[in-house]
């Protein structure tokens, strides 16, 4: 009988990534209260597909099941982004739809309302990108931003991403109604890419502009 050998799907290592201000690490159950609060923010509801309202059950399933399974299945990895000094939850970095043959992955990110405007999204995504390119030898990172989500687009631009085009009518965002509810709306997606050579000089430019350094991980 002929036997076919199968190659195990690669997985990302279970690690943390550190910058001067942030630590990117696995979620734990202590993060749940802050995670619930963040996911119920109106901007997160508008631009993501998370359940609404986002409940304690949703958060528990995410922390216990969904986030760990992203890594162990080989699909990607989920990082809780926390402040280095306070350990307060800043946001989420999600590497997803990973293609191990082409060494490409897609990055998504969410930042808590209290932490916006501090450059945390840029710092966290850039740290993850440097780790992917330098340590994991990846060749491409893709981002997709809704057409009207200018804050997310600014993050892509700051870390050196190149806009590749528009996927027309490709996403369902949510818009708040007069009675305080939410309704689905279709929108375009802008596709961005980041290659290793696109990072040349970006970290130095951001450091000169007052951002933290992005060089270390463990």
QUIUR-V979842 format. One record per run of one state. SS is the DSSP state (~ for helix, > for strand, _ for the rest). FROM is the first residue (numbers start at 1). LEN is the number of residues. If there is no record, write none. Layout:
BEGIN
ss=SS from=FROM len=LEN
ss=SS from=FROM len=LEN
END
This chain:
BEGIN
ss=_ from=1 len=16
ss=> from=17 len=2
ss=_ from=19 len=3
ss=> from=22 len=4
ss=_ from=26 len=3
ss=~ from=29 len=11
ss=_ from=40 len=2
ss=~ from=42 len=6
ss=_ from=48 len=8
ss=~ from=56 len=17
ss=_ from=73 len=4
ss=> from=77 len=7
ss=_ from=84 len=5
ss=> from=89 len=11
ss=_ from=100 len=4
ss=> from=104 len=8
ss=_ from=112 len=1
ss=~ from=113 len=3
ss=_ from=116 len=4
ss=~ from=120 len=16
ss=_ from=136 len=4
ss=> from=140 len=7
ss=_ from=147 len=3
ss=~ from=150 len=9
ss=_ from=159 len=3
ss=> from=162 len=15
ss=_ from=177 len=5
ss=> from=182 len=13
ss=_ from=195 len=1
ss=~ from=196 len=4
ss=_ from=200 len=2
ss=~ from=202 len=7
ss=_ from=209 len=8
ss=> from=217 len=1
ss=_ from=218 len=1
END
